[in-house]
Amino acid sequence: MAASAVMERLRYTLLLLLLHSTDSFYVPGVAPINFHRNDPVEIKAVKLTSSRTQLPYEYYSLPFCQPTKITYKAENLGEVLRGDRIVNTPFQVSMNVEKKCEVLCNFPNKPVTLTVEQSKLIAERIREDYYVHLIADNLPVATRLEFYSNREEEEKKKEKDVQFEHGYRLGFMDGNKFYLHNHLSFILYYHREDVEENQEHTYRVVRFEVIPQSIKLEDLKADEKSMCTLPEATGSAPQEIDPSKENQLLFTYSVHWEESDIKWASRWDTYLTMSDVQIHWFSIINSVVVVFFLSGILSMIIIRTLRKDIANYNKEDDIEDTMEESGWKLVHGDVFRPPQYPMILSSLLGSGIQLFCMILIVIFVAMLGMLSPSSRGALMTTACFLFMFMGVFGGFFAGRLYRTLKGHRWKKGAFCTATLYPGVVFGICFVLNCFIWGKHSSGAVPFPTMVALLCMWFGISLPLVYLGYYFGFRKQPYDNPVRTNQIPRQIPEQRWYMNKFVGILMAGILPFGAMFIELFFIFSAIWENQFYYLFGFLFLVFIILVVSCSQISIVMVYFQLCAEDYRWWWRTFLVSGGSAFYVLIYAVFYFVNKLDIVEFIPSLLYFGYTALMVLSFWLLTGTIGFYAAYMFVRKIYAAVKID
């Protein structure tokens, strides 16, 4: 028991060191703000979100108290695409200055009157389970949730597990009645910085919590100076919002400051250590086992079967033996025969290369801590710009492959590469955006942003794809080791298990098994407003995915060629992307079991964006598998003697 306890403690110490080392890394230029006592600490609103509707709304879409002048923050591309609309609020908070209770709108004797329409809107948002997101010094507000981890030991050990929920609930329902959280108790934690003697102390904000309360108008006693007195917890009634009539209420808040040992560099740890890290380690071990399993199969095929095949084929025996050849050598005259629609194939593979380069760089940079959640929208902005600039690599690979497949119309091929996949993405996003516009949600991409994205597409991506395509097409085509016969060989009737769809099912399950646990955390981050930050794990999973896709693709193409079917170009691309089919099934499972979405437009948004994810994932894994299979095919045919 003692030994296991020591090991457990050692493991947690190492884990904390690892987390601390990754989270304490900040981008140069993101400097901490030092506050003196009484300095104003601005509270800003970000948006309202709900995992039930997937439609964010801006803060002042509801009748909250407004400052004299509303000022929106200039936002980057990622923030706009996420639906953030950061705006100032009338909360007056000063560093290390307590406030017992203060009325927010400056009319203590004249409460806020909500019209019937406003009351209906608030009641609808409460029913839809909306959360309000505020920030102070770029730290998002969180609601503390305390619970006992083990009910049986409750009497022996009164330690509570603490978790944090992003934002705070707009209100709650009791039966058919709606109650609004109209009083906010802010708890801000500061870290006192070390200063030299005779200097004034400086403070840094390191945590921002809120306790939302619903207090009836009659129980809030307000005076002329906008000060108020909170009732006793036991004797107060909540503030009901009746959607069928006008409602009167007061918006109030209190501020409490506490000193904390948390340093500024580690202040995001509270928000980022919400999920269990052990599950990620389980995911990595699970993935490594899958890859070793695949490597074992591959080694067996390559070392035993292939060497035996090549040795047999290269024996200079008599003509009768040569006539009785079977297996993959038989199709040597057709294996490099160009497929149908070579332009579309090379265009899709070019987009796959573009995606691969973009994802690899984004995950690697994020793993170094440069795209942490503290720099809002940085991840999405970086991904968009990188995809545009990676067009030069996509164009180069597509152009060279198109030349290898005996293509001649390089300009049309380059245009196809630059517009086929991005055009589908833009089309789906535009249709979904029209629905979001109809709901007046802040998640709708504004028209100027859409024009800017189009300018990036046609002004950066398209010319770079043309540039890459031009050089790729001019470069020497891939050197195929055997000549192609003029007359195509007849393909024998294939067994049922060589069917394309069966191949997709077989090839997809292992790469998907290597990454499905990480997929759960990514889905939670996208659809349930969680922070995703474990990019170190994601980078490992991505490498494992690349290896497993390559290996399974080689196995599948080997079996196909042994069955004397040389039409492997398109088939390898389709079959290697088989894990995308399982991602689609998982997305449907997640929708049914994890999300509480019932309306049409949220469901449409979910499946629209899921379709984009599945398409992108298919392109990515299909491209990885295709190039692995192509290298393998060239290698094995270069190793045998062909007369």
C-alpha positions as CSV (number, residue, x, y, z in Angstrom):
1,M,0.0,0.0,0.0
2,A,2.8,2.4,1.0
3,A,4.7,1.8,-2.2
4,S,1.6,2.3,-4.4
5,A,0.9,5.6,-2.5
6,V,4.4,6.8,-3.1
7,M,4.2,5.9,-6.8
8,E,0.8,7.7,-7.1
9,R,2.2,10.8,-5.5
10,L,5.3,10.7,-7.7
11,R,3.1,10.4,-10.8
12,Y,0.9,13.4,-9.9
13,T,4.0,15.5,-9.1
14,L,5.4,14.7,-12.6
15,L,2.0,15.5,-14.1
16,L,1.8,18.8,-12.3
17,L,5.3,19.7,-13.4
18,L,4.4,18.8,-17.0
19,L,1.2,20.9,-16.9
20,H,3.0,23.8,-15.2
21,S,5.8,23.8,-17.8
22,T,3.3,23.8,-20.7
23,D,0.9,26.3,-19.3
24,S,3.4,28.8,-18.0
25,F,4.7,29.4,-21.5
26,Y,3.3,32.6,-23.0
27,V,3.7,34.2,-26.3
28,P,6.1,37.1,-26.3
29,G,4.1,40.3,-26.2
30,V,1.3,38.9,-24.0
31,A,2.4,40.8,-20.9
32,P,0.7,40.8,-17.6
33,I,-1.2,43.9,-16.5
34,N,-0.1,45.3,-13.1
35,F,-2.8,47.0,-11.1
36,H,-2.4,49.4,-8.1
37,R,-5.0,49.6,-5.4
38,N,-8.2,51.4,-6.6
39,D,-7.3,51.0,-10.3
40,P,-10.3,50.1,-12.4
41,V,-10.6,46.5,-13.5
42,E,-12.8,46.4,-16.5
43,I,-15.5,43.7,-16.8
44,K,-16.4,43.0,-20.4
45,A,-19.1,40.7,-21.9
46,V,-18.2,38.2,-24.6
47,K,-21.5,36.5,-25.6
48,L,-24.3,34.2,-24.5
49,T,-24.0,30.5,-25.5
50,S,-26.0,27.4,-25.2
51,S,-25.1,23.8,-26.1
52,R,-28.8,23.1,-26.8
53,T,-29.1,25.7,-29.6
54,Q,-25.5,26.1,-30.8
55,L,-26.4,29.7,-31.5
56,P,-24.3,32.4,-29.7
57,Y,-25.9,35.8,-29.1
58,E,-24.3,39.1,-28.2
59,Y,-24.6,40.3,-24.6
60,Y,-27.0,43.2,-25.3
61,S,-29.4,41.1,-27.3
62,L,-31.1,40.7,-23.9
63,P,-32.2,43.8,-21.9
64,F,-29.2,44.0,-19.5
65,C,-28.1,47.3,-18.0
66,Q,-26.1,49.3,-20.5
67,P,-23.2,51.8,-20.0
68,T,-23.6,55.3,-21.2
69,K,-21.5,54.5,-24.3
70,I,-21.3,51.0,-25.7
71,T,-17.8,50.1,-27.1
72,Y,-17.1,46.9,-29.0
73,K,-13.5,45.6,-29.1
74,A,-11.8,45.3,-32.4
75,E,-11.7,41.5,-33.0
76,N,-9.5,39.1,-35.0
77,L,-10.8,36.7,-37.6
78,G,-11.0,33.8,-35.2
79,E,-13.1,35.7,-32.7
80,V,-15.5,36.8,-35.3
81,L,-15.9,33.3,-36.7
82,R,-16.5,32.0,-33.1
83,G,-19.3,34.5,-32.6
84,D,-17.5,36.6,-29.9
85,R,-18.7,40.2,-29.6
86,I,-16.6,41.6,-26.8
87,V,-18.3,44.7,-25.3
88,N,-18.0,46.9,-22.2
89,T,-20.4,46.6,-19.3
90,P,-21.5,49.1,-16.5
91,F,-20.0,47.0,-13.7
92,Q,-17.6,49.3,-11.7
93,V,-14.9,47.1,-10.2
94,S,-11.7,48.5,-8.6
95,M,-8.6,46.6,-7.6
96,N,-8.8,45.3,-4.0
97,V,-11.9,47.3,-3.2
98,E,-14.8,45.4,-1.7
99,K,-18.5,46.1,-2.6
100,K,-21.2,44.7,-0.5
101,C,-24.1,45.2,-2.8
102,E,-24.6,47.9,-5.5
103,V,-27.5,48.6,-8.0
104,L,-26.3,48.3,-11.5
105,C,-28.6,50.7,-13.3
106,N,-28.5,54.0,-11.5
107,F,-32.2,54.1,-10.5
108,P,-32.5,52.5,-7.0
109,N,-36.1,53.8,-6.6
110,K,-37.1,53.1,-10.2
111,P,-36.5,49.4,-11.0
112,V,-36.0,48.1,-14.5
113,T,-39.3,47.3,-16.2
114,L,-39.2,44.5,-18.7
115,T,-41.8,44.7,-21.5
116,V,-43.8,41.6,-22.4
117,E,-41.6,41.0,-25.4
118,Q,-38.4,41.3,-23.3
119,S,-39.8,39.0,-20.7
120,K,-40.7,36.4,-23.3
121,L,-37.2,36.6,-24.8
122,I,-35.5,36.2,-21.4
123,A,-37.8,33.2,-20.5
124,E,-37.0,31.6,-23.9
125,R,-33.3,32.0,-23.3
126,I,-33.6,30.5,-19.8
127,R,-35.5,27.6,-21.3
128,E,-32.8,27.1,-23.9
129,D,-30.2,26.9,-21.0
130,Y,-28.1,29.9,-22.0
131,Y,-24.9,30.8,-20.2
132,V,-23.5,34.4,-19.9
133,H,-19.7,34.8,-20.6
134,L,-17.9,37.7,-19.0
135,I,-14.1,38.5,-18.9
136,A,-11.9,40.5,-16.4
137,D,-8.3,41.2,-17.5
138,N,-8.9,38.6,-20.3
139,L,-9.8,35.9,-17.8
140,P,-13.2,34.3,-18.4
141,V,-15.7,34.1,-15.6
142,A,-16.3,30.6,-14.1
143,T,-18.9,29.2,-11.7
144,R,-17.5,27.0,-9.0
145,L,-19.2,23.6,-8.6
146,E,-18.5,21.6,-5.4
147,F,-19.4,18.0,-4.9
148,Y,-18.3,14.9,-2.9
149,S,-16.4,12.5,-5.0
150,N,-17.4,9.4,-2.9
151,R,-20.6,9.4,-1.0
152,E,-19.7,6.5,1.3
153,E,-16.7,8.3,2.7
154,E,-18.6,11.5,3.2
155,E,-18.6,11.3,6.9
156,K,-15.0,10.4,7.2
157,K,-13.6,12.8,4.7
158,K,-15.3,16.1,4.1
159,E,-13.1,17.2,1.2
160,K,-15.1,18.3,-1.8
161,D,-14.1,18.0,-5.4
162,V,-14.2,21.4,-7.1
163,Q,-14.9,21.9,-10.8
164,F,-15.5,25.0,-12.8
165,E,-18.2,25.7,-15.3
166,H,-17.5,28.3,-18.0
167,G,-19.7,31.4,-17.6
168,Y,-22.8,31.5,-15.4
169,R,-26.3,30.4,-16.0
170,L,-28.7,33.1,-17.2
171,G,-31.4,31.7,-14.9
172,F,-33.2,28.5,-13.9
173,M,-36.6,26.9,-14.2
174,D,-38.7,25.4,-11.4
175,G,-41.7,23.6,-12.9
176,N,-43.1,26.0,-15.5
177,K,-41.8,29.1,-13.8
178,F,-38.7,31.1,-15.0
179,Y,-36.3,32.7,-12.6
180,L,-33.5,35.2,-13.6
181,H,-30.1,35.5,-12.0
182,N,-30.3,39.3,-11.3
183,H,-27.6,39.5,-8.6
184,L,-24.0,38.6,-9.4
185,S,-21.4,38.1,-6.6
186,F,-18.0,38.5,-8.2
187,I,-15.0,36.8,-6.4
188,L,-11.7,38.0,-7.9
189,Y,-8.4,36.6,-6.8
190,Y,-5.2,38.6,-7.0
191,H,-1.5,37.8,-6.7
192,R,0.6,40.4,-4.8
193,E,3.8,41.1,-6.7
194,D,7.1,41.4,-5.0
195,V,8.3,45.0,-5.1
196,E,11.3,46.9,-3.7
197,E,11.0,48.8,-0.4
198,N,9.1,52.1,-0.4
199,Q,7.2,51.2,-3.5
200,E,3.5,50.7,-3.8
201,H,2.3,47.1,-4.1
202,T,1.1,46.0,-7.5
203,Y,-1.5,43.3,-8.0
204,R,-2.4,40.9,-10.8
205,V,-5.8,39.3,-11.4
206,V,-5.4,35.5,-11.4
207,R,-8.9,34.1,-11.1
208,F,-12.4,35.4,-11.8
209,E,-15.4,33.6,-10.2
210,V,-19.1,34.4,-9.9
211,I,-21.9,33.2,-7.7
212,P,-25.2,34.1,-9.6
213,Q,-28.3,34.6,-7.4
214,S,-31.9,35.3,-8.1
215,I,-33.4,37.8,-5.6
216,K,-36.9,39.2,-5.7
217,L,-37.3,43.0,-6.1
218,E,-39.1,43.4,-2.7
219,D,-36.2,41.6,-0.9
220,L,-33.5,43.9,-2.3
221,K,-33.5,47.0,-0.1
222,A,-31.8,49.9,-2.2
223,D,-31.1,53.4,-1.0
224,E,-30.5,56.7,-2.9
225,K,-26.8,56.1,-3.3
226,S,-27.4,53.0,-5.3
227,M,-26.3,50.8,-2.4
228,C,-28.4,47.8,-1.5
229,T,-28.8,45.2,1.3
230,L,-28.9,41.5,0.5
231,P,-31.5,39.5,2.4
232,E,-30.7,36.5,4.5
233,A,-30.2,33.4,2.3
234,T,-33.0,31.5,4.0
235,G,-35.7,34.1,3.8
236,S,-35.3,35.4,0.2
237,A,-37.5,34.5,-2.7
238,P,-36.1,34.3,-6.3
239,Q,-36.9,36.8,-9.0
240,E,-39.6,35.3,-11.3
241,I,-39.9,36.3,-14.9
242,D,-43.5,35.9,-16.1
243,P,-43.5,35.9,-19.9
244,S,-47.1,36.9,-20.1
245,K,-46.8,40.3,-18.5
246,E,-44.4,43.1,-17.6
247,N,-41.8,42.4,-14.9
248,Q,-40.0,44.7,-12.5
249,L,-36.6,43.9,-11.1
250,L,-33.2,45.3,-10.0
251,F,-29.9,44.2,-11.5
252,T,-27.3,44.2,-8.6
253,Y,-23.8,43.0,-8.0
254,S,-21.2,42.7,-5.2
255,V,-17.4,42.4,-5.4
256,H,-15.1,40.4,-3.1
257,W,-11.3,40.2,-3.4
258,E,-9.1,37.4,-2.2
259,E,-5.3,37.0,-2.2
260,S,-4.0,34.0,-4.0
261,D,-0.7,32.1,-4.3
262,I,-1.3,31.4,-8.0
263,K,1.2,33.2,-10.2
264,W,0.1,35.1,-13.3
265,A,1.7,32.6,-15.6
266,S,-0.3,29.7,-14.1
267,R,-3.7,31.5,-13.9
268,W,-5.3,29.6,-16.7
269,D,-4.6,26.2,-15.0
270,T,-8.0,26.5,-13.2
271,Y,-9.8,26.6,-16.6
272,L,-7.6,24.0,-18.3
273,T,-7.5,21.2,-15.8
274,M,-11.1,20.5,-16.0
275,S,-10.9,17.1,-17.7
276,D,-9.2,13.9,-16.6
277,V,-5.6,13.6,-18.0
278,Q,-5.5,9.9,-17.3
279,I,-8.1,9.3,-20.1
280,H,-5.6,10.9,-22.5
281,W,-2.8,8.6,-21.4
282,F,-5.2,5.7,-21.9
283,S,-5.9,7.0,-25.3
284,I,-2.2,7.3,-26.2
285,I,-1.4,3.8,-24.9
286,N,-4.5,2.4,-26.8
287,S,-3.3,4.1,-30.0
288,V,0.3,2.8,-29.6
289,V,-1.0,-0.7,-29.2
290,V,-3.0,-0.3,-32.4
291,V,0.0,0.9,-34.3
292,F,2.2,-1.9,-33.0
293,F,-0.5,-4.4,-34.0
294,L,-0.5,-2.9,-37.5
295,S,3.3,-2.8,-37.7
296,G,3.4,-6.5,-36.8
297,I,1.0,-7.4,-39.7
298,L,3.0,-5.2,-42.1
299,S,6.3,-6.6,-41.1
300,M,4.9,-10.1,-41.6
301,I,3.6,-9.2,-45.1
302,I,6.7,-7.3,-46.2
303,I,9.5,-9.4,-44.7
304,R,8.0,-12.8,-45.4
305,T,5.5,-12.6,-48.2
306,L,7.1,-9.9,-50.3
307,R,10.6,-11.2,-50.1
308,K,9.3,-14.7,-51.0
309,D,7.4,-13.2,-54.0
310,I,10.3,-11.1,-55.2
311,A,12.7,-14.1,-54.9
312,N,10.3,-16.3,-56.8
313,Y,9.7,-13.7,-59.5
314,N,13.4,-13.1,-60.0
315,K,14.3,-16.8,-60.4
316,E,15.4,-17.5,-64.0
317,D,13.4,-20.7,-64.4
318,D,12.1,-22.2,-67.6
319,I,9.3,-20.7,-69.7
320,E,6.6,-23.0,-68.3
321,D,7.0,-21.7,-64.8
322,T,6.9,-18.1,-66.0
323,M,3.6,-18.8,-67.7
324,E,2.1,-20.0,-64.4
325,E,2.8,-16.6,-62.6
326,S,0.1,-15.3,-60.3
327,G,-0.3,-12.5,-57.9
328,W,0.8,-8.9,-58.1
329,K,3.5,-9.3,-60.7
330,L,0.9,-10.3,-63.3
331,V,-0.5,-6.7,-63.4
332,H,2.9,-5.0,-63.8
333,G,1.9,-3.8,-67.3
334,D,-1.3,-2.1,-66.0
335,V,-0.5,-1.0,-62.4
336,F,0.6,2.5,-63.4
337,R,-2.2,3.0,-66.0
338,P,-3.7,6.5,-65.4
339,P,-7.1,6.3,-63.8
340,Q,-10.3,8.0,-64.8
341,Y,-10.7,11.7,-64.0
342,P,-7.0,12.3,-63.2
343,M,-7.6,16.1,-62.8
344,I,-10.2,15.6,-60.0
345,L,-8.0,13.0,-58.3
346,S,-4.9,15.3,-58.3
347,S,-7.0,18.3,-57.2
348,L,-8.4,16.4,-54.2
349,L,-4.9,15.1,-53.3
350,G,-3.6,18.7,-53.6
351,S,-6.2,19.9,-51.2
352,G,-5.4,17.0,-48.9
353,I,-1.7,18.1,-48.9
354,Q,-2.8,21.7,-48.1
355,L,-4.9,20.4,-45.2
356,F,-2.1,18.1,-43.9
357,C,0.5,20.9,-43.9
358,M,-1.9,23.3,-42.2
359,I,-3.0,20.8,-39.5
360,L,0.6,19.7,-38.8
361,I,1.9,23.3,-38.3
362,V,-1.1,24.4,-36.2
363,I,-0.9,21.4,-33.8
364,F,2.9,21.8,-33.5
365,V,2.7,25.6,-32.8
366,A,-0.2,25.0,-30.4
367,M,1.8,22.3,-28.6
368,L,4.5,24.9,-28.0
369,G,1.9,27.0,-26.1
370,M,1.7,29.8,-28.7
371,L,-2.0,29.3,-29.4
372,S,-3.3,28.9,-25.8
373,P,-6.9,29.9,-25.1
374,S,-5.7,33.1,-23.5
375,S,-5.0,34.5,-27.0
376,R,-8.7,34.5,-28.1
377,G,-9.4,33.3,-31.7
378,A,-5.7,32.8,-32.4
379,L,-6.1,29.1,-33.3
380,M,-8.8,29.7,-35.9
381,T,-7.1,32.8,-37.4
382,T,-3.8,30.9,-37.7
383,A,-5.6,27.9,-39.3
384,C,-7.3,30.1,-41.9
385,F,-4.1,32.0,-42.9
386,L,-2.0,28.8,-43.0
387,F,-4.5,27.0,-45.2
388,M,-4.3,29.9,-47.7
389,F,-0.4,30.0,-47.7
390,M,-0.1,26.2,-47.9
391,G,-1.8,26.4,-51.3
392,V,1.7,26.6,-52.8
393,F,2.5,23.0,-51.5
394,G,-0.9,21.7,-52.5
395,G,-0.5,23.1,-56.0
396,F,3.0,21.7,-56.4
397,F,2.0,18.1,-55.4
398,A,-1.2,18.2,-57.5
399,G,0.7,19.5,-60.5
400,R,3.4,16.9,-60.4
401,L,0.9,14.1,-59.9
402,Y,-1.3,15.4,-62.8
403,R,1.8,15.4,-65.1
404,T,2.6,11.8,-64.0
405,L,-1.0,10.8,-64.9
406,K,-0.5,12.1,-68.4
407,G,-2.5,15.3,-67.9
408,H,-2.0,18.2,-70.2
409,R,-4.4,21.1,-69.2
410,W,-2.4,22.4,-66.2
411,K,-4.2,25.7,-66.0
412,K,-7.6,24.1,-65.7
413,G,-6.1,21.6,-63.2
414,A,-4.7,24.4,-61.1
415,F,-8.0,26.2,-61.0
416,C,-9.8,22.9,-60.1
417,T,-7.3,22.4,-57.2
418,A,-7.7,26.0,-55.9
419,T,-11.5,26.0,-56.0
420,L,-12.9,22.4,-55.7
421,Y,-12.5,21.7,-51.9
422,P,-12.6,25.4,-50.8
423,G,-15.7,26.0,-53.0
424,V,-17.6,23.1,-51.3
425,V,-16.5,24.5,-47.8
426,F,-17.5,28.0,-48.7
427,G,-20.9,26.9,-50.2
428,I,-21.9,24.9,-47.1
429,C,-20.8,27.6,-44.7
430,F,-22.7,30.3,-46.7
431,V,-25.9,28.3,-46.6
432,L,-25.5,27.6,-42.9
433,N,-24.7,31.3,-42.4
434,C,-28.0,32.3,-44.0
435,F,-29.9,30.3,-41.4
436,I,-27.8,31.8,-38.6
437,W,-28.5,35.3,-40.0
438,G,-32.2,34.5,-39.9
439,K,-31.9,33.8,-36.1
440,H,-30.0,37.2,-35.6
441,S,-27.2,35.2,-33.9
442,S,-23.7,36.7,-33.3
443,G,-22.4,33.4,-34.8
444,A,-23.3,34.7,-38.2
445,V,-20.2,35.8,-40.1
446,P,-20.7,39.5,-41.0
447,F,-20.7,40.5,-44.7
448,P,-17.4,42.4,-44.6
449,T,-15.7,39.3,-43.0
450,M,-17.1,37.1,-45.7
451,V,-15.8,39.5,-48.4
452,A,-12.4,39.5,-46.6
453,L,-12.3,35.7,-46.7
454,L,-13.2,35.7,-50.4
455,C,-10.4,38.2,-51.0
456,M,-8.0,35.9,-49.1
457,W,-9.1,32.9,-51.2
458,F,-8.8,34.6,-54.6
459,G,-6.0,37.0,-53.7
460,I,-3.7,34.7,-51.7
461,S,-4.6,31.0,-52.0
462,L,-5.5,30.9,-55.8
463,P,-2.3,32.6,-57.0
464,L,-0.2,30.4,-54.7
465,V,-1.9,27.3,-55.9
466,Y,-1.2,28.4,-59.5
467,L,2.5,29.1,-58.7
468,G,2.9,25.7,-57.0
469,Y,1.0,23.9,-59.8
470,Y,3.2,25.6,-62.5
471,F,6.5,24.4,-60.9
472,G,5.0,20.9,-60.0
473,F,3.8,20.5,-63.6
474,R,7.2,21.5,-65.0
475,K,9.1,19.2,-62.7
476,Q,10.0,15.7,-63.9
477,P,7.0,13.4,-63.3
478,Y,7.2,10.6,-60.7
479,D,9.5,7.8,-62.1
480,N,7.4,4.7,-62.5
481,P,9.6,1.6,-62.5
482,V,7.6,-0.4,-65.2
483,R,6.1,0.5,-68.6
484,T,2.4,0.4,-69.1
485,N,0.9,-1.9,-71.8
486,Q,-1.1,-0.4,-74.6
487,I,-4.0,-2.9,-74.2
488,P,-5.6,-3.1,-70.7
489,R,-5.6,-6.4,-69.0
490,Q,-8.9,-8.1,-68.1
491,I,-9.6,-8.0,-64.4
492,P,-10.8,-11.3,-62.9
493,E,-14.1,-11.5,-61.0
494,Q,-13.4,-10.2,-57.4
495,R,-14.4,-11.9,-54.1
496,W,-17.1,-10.2,-52.0
497,Y,-14.6,-8.9,-49.5
498,M,-12.7,-7.0,-52.2
499,N,-15.8,-4.7,-52.5
500,K,-15.0,-1.0,-52.0
501,F,-17.5,-0.5,-49.2
502,V,-16.2,-3.6,-47.3
503,G,-12.7,-2.2,-47.8
504,I,-13.7,1.2,-46.4
505,L,-15.2,-0.5,-43.3
506,M,-12.1,-2.7,-42.8
507,A,-9.5,0.1,-43.4
508,G,-11.3,2.7,-41.3
509,I,-11.7,0.9,-38.0
510,L,-8.0,0.8,-36.9
511,P,-7.1,4.5,-37.6
512,F,-10.4,5.5,-35.9
513,G,-9.7,3.3,-32.9
514,A,-6.3,5.0,-32.5
515,M,-7.9,8.5,-32.1
516,F,-11.6,8.2,-31.0
517,I,-10.9,9.1,-27.4
518,E,-9.3,12.3,-28.4
519,L,-12.2,12.9,-30.7
520,F,-14.6,13.0,-27.7
521,F,-12.6,15.9,-26.2
522,I,-12.5,17.8,-29.5
523,F,-16.3,17.4,-29.9
524,S,-16.8,18.6,-26.3
525,A,-14.6,21.7,-27.1
526,I,-16.6,22.5,-30.2
527,W,-20.2,21.7,-29.2
528,E,-20.2,22.2,-25.4
529,N,-18.1,25.4,-25.1
530,Q,-15.2,23.7,-23.3
531,F,-11.5,24.7,-23.7
532,Y,-9.3,22.3,-25.6
533,Y,-5.7,22.7,-24.7
534,L,-3.9,19.3,-24.7
535,F,-2.2,19.8,-28.0
536,G,0.8,17.7,-26.9
537,F,-1.5,14.7,-26.7
538,L,-3.2,15.7,-30.0
539,F,0.2,16.0,-31.7
540,L,1.1,12.4,-30.6
541,V,-2.4,11.2,-31.8
542,F,-1.9,12.9,-35.1
543,I,1.5,11.2,-35.7
544,I,-0.1,7.8,-34.7
545,L,-3.0,8.5,-37.1
546,V,-0.6,9.3,-40.0
547,V,1.4,6.0,-39.3
548,S,-1.8,3.9,-39.0
549,C,-3.4,5.3,-42.1
550,S,-0.2,4.7,-44.1
551,Q,0.1,1.1,-42.9
552,I,-3.5,0.1,-43.4
553,S,-3.4,1.6,-46.9
554,I,-0.3,-0.4,-47.8
555,V,-2.0,-3.6,-46.6
556,M,-5.2,-2.9,-48.6
557,V,-3.3,-2.1,-51.8
558,Y,-1.2,-5.2,-51.5
559,F,-4.3,-7.4,-51.2
560,Q,-5.9,-5.6,-54.1
561,L,-2.9,-6.2,-56.4
562,C,-2.7,-9.8,-55.3
563,A,-6.3,-10.2,-56.5
564,E,-5.0,-8.9,-59.9
565,D,-7.1,-5.7,-59.7
566,Y,-4.8,-2.9,-60.9
567,R,-7.4,0.0,-60.5
568,W,-5.9,1.1,-57.2
569,W,-5.6,4.9,-57.6
570,W,-9.1,6.0,-56.7
571,R,-9.8,3.0,-54.6
572,T,-6.8,3.6,-52.3
573,F,-7.8,7.3,-51.9
574,L,-11.4,6.3,-51.0
575,V,-10.5,3.3,-48.8
576,S,-7.7,5.1,-46.8
577,G,-10.3,7.8,-45.8
578,G,-12.5,5.0,-44.4
579,S,-12.0,6.3,-40.8
580,A,-14.0,9.4,-41.9
581,F,-17.1,7.1,-42.1
582,Y,-16.6,6.1,-38.5
583,V,-16.2,9.8,-37.5
584,L,-19.6,10.4,-39.1
585,I,-21.2,7.5,-37.2
586,Y,-19.5,8.8,-34.0
587,A,-20.9,12.3,-34.7
588,V,-24.4,10.9,-34.9
589,F,-23.9,8.9,-31.7
590,Y,-22.6,12.1,-30.0
591,F,-25.6,14.1,-31.2
592,V,-28.1,11.5,-29.9
593,N,-26.5,10.7,-26.6
594,K,-24.5,13.8,-25.5
595,L,-26.3,16.8,-26.9
596,D,-29.8,18.0,-26.0
597,I,-30.6,19.6,-29.4
598,V,-34.2,19.4,-30.5
599,E,-34.8,22.3,-32.9
600,F,-34.3,22.2,-36.7
601,I,-31.7,25.0,-37.2
602,P,-29.3,23.8,-34.4
603,S,-29.6,20.3,-35.8
604,L,-28.9,21.6,-39.3
605,L,-25.8,23.5,-38.0
606,Y,-24.5,20.4,-36.2
607,F,-24.8,18.1,-39.2
608,G,-23.6,20.8,-41.7
609,Y,-20.4,21.5,-39.7
610,T,-20.0,17.7,-39.1
611,A,-20.3,17.1,-42.9
612,L,-17.4,19.6,-43.3
613,M,-15.3,17.9,-40.7
614,V,-15.9,14.5,-42.2
615,L,-15.1,15.7,-45.7
616,S,-11.9,17.4,-44.5
617,F,-10.9,14.3,-42.5
618,W,-11.6,12.0,-45.5
619,L,-9.3,14.3,-47.7
620,L,-6.6,14.3,-45.0
621,T,-6.5,10.5,-44.3
622,G,-7.1,9.6,-48.0
623,T,-4.1,11.7,-49.1
624,I,-1.9,10.2,-46.4
625,G,-2.9,6.7,-47.4
626,F,-2.6,7.4,-51.2
627,Y,1.0,8.6,-51.0
628,A,2.0,5.8,-48.7
629,A,0.5,3.2,-51.1
630,Y,2.0,4.9,-54.2
631,M,5.5,4.8,-52.6
632,F,4.9,1.1,-51.7
633,V,3.7,0.2,-55.2
634,R,6.7,1.9,-56.9
635,K,9.1,0.2,-54.4
636,I,7.8,-3.4,-55.0
637,Y,7.7,-3.1,-58.8
638,A,11.2,-1.7,-58.8
639,A,12.4,-4.8,-56.9
640,V,11.3,-7.4,-59.5
641,K,12.8,-8.1,-62.8
642,I,10.4,-7.4,-65.7
643,D,11.3,-8.8,-69.1
